[in-house]
Amino acid sequence: MQVLKELLRTIISYGKWRTIFALILIAASLYYGWQWVWGALFLLWTVRAWRSQSVYVVETLTRGDNPFLFWITIILWATLSLYLILADLIMKLGGVPHVYS
C-alpha cells in the first residue's frame, strides 16, 4: 500500500499526471474493450480544438487558414465521440434487439 501511495505522489508531482492517467486509461480500454474512453478522448480533443481554433491530425490545421478541413475534423470527432460513448452505453444496457424474419 505504501508503494502505491508513493507512486501516486510521484505521478502527481511530475506535473503531467493527466497524460499519465490518459495513457493508463487507454491501456485499460484496450484490455477491457471499452469504447467510451475513445469517445471521451475524441470529445476532449474536439473541445480543445474548437477553443484553440487549431487542430492537429497529421499536420496542424487552423480555422483561419483551412476552415473547411478544420470544421470537417471537428464534426468528425464530435460524431465519433457520440457514437463511441452511445455504442458502449447501449451495449451495457442490453444491446439493440435483433428482429429476425
Secondary structure as GFF3:
##gff-version 3
##sequence-region A 1 101
A	DSSP	alpha_helix	2	14	.	.	.	ID=ss1
A	DSSP	alpha_helix	17	32	.	.	.	ID=ss2
A	DSSP	alpha_helix	36	52	.	.	.	ID=ss3
A	DSSP	beta_strand	54	56	.	.	.	ID=ss4
A	DSSP	beta_strand	60	62	.	.	.	ID=ss5
A	DSSP	alpha_helix	67	92	.	.	.	ID=ss6
###
